[in-house]
């Protein structure tokens, strides 16, 4: 599915993975992935908080009518 979204096949993904391995080295990749995971988690938490606030405000507006 990922490869269909960006129009890349398995060969391109393997080449990109090898380039990342060469640039960052084997020891830095886990740190990079950990940081990426934390960033995604924080983004999703912020998104959920905003959705909750919007829904609460919509309920308050509906109750005032």
C-alpha positions as a printed Julia matrix, in Angstrom:
65×3 Matrix{Float64}:
   0.0    0.0    0.0
   2.83   2.41   0.89
   4.52   1.85  -2.42
   1.29   2.54  -4.3
   0.8    5.89  -2.57
   4.15   7.33  -3.59
   4.45   5.43  -6.84
   7.57   3.6   -5.7
   8.21  -0.07  -6.14
  10.15  -2.41  -3.86
  13.43  -1.7   -5.66
  13.2    2.03  -5.01
  12.34   1.46  -1.35
  15.36  -0.85  -0.94
  17.66   1.74  -2.53
  16.28   4.48  -0.26
  16.78   2.19   2.76
  20.4    1.55   1.78
  21.05   5.28   1.37
  19.59   5.95   4.82
  21.78   3.19   6.27
  24.91   4.7    4.69
  24.08   8.28   5.71
  23.01   7.63   9.31
  24.87   4.42  10.09
  23.49   1.36  11.81
  23.74   2.8   15.34
  21.83   6.02  14.62
  18.85   4.45  12.85
  17.14   3.18  16.06
  17.45   6.65  17.58
  16.06   8.19  14.41
  13.09   5.8   14.37
  12.44   6.35  18.08
  12.34  10.11  17.54
  10.08   9.69  14.54
   7.73   7.48  16.58
   7.58  10.02  19.39
   6.83  12.8   16.93
   4.01  10.84  15.34
   2.61   9.95  18.77
   2.66  13.6   19.88
   0.98  14.68  16.64
  -1.79  12.11  17.09
  -2.3   13.16  20.72
  -2.58  16.81  19.72
  -5.01  15.92  16.94
  -7.17  13.92  19.37
  -7.16  16.81  21.87
  -8.27  19.28  19.2
 -11.04  16.94  18.02
 -12.25  16.54  21.61
 -12.3   20.3   22.18
 -14.18  20.93  18.94
 -16.8   18.29  19.8
 -17.24  19.73  23.32
 -17.66  23.24  21.91
 -20.19  21.99  19.35
 -22.19  20.35  22.16
 -22.14  23.6   24.14
 -23.34  25.57  21.12
 -26.12  23.07  20.48
 -27.18  23.24  24.15
 -27.43  27.06  23.99
 -29.86  26.93  21.07
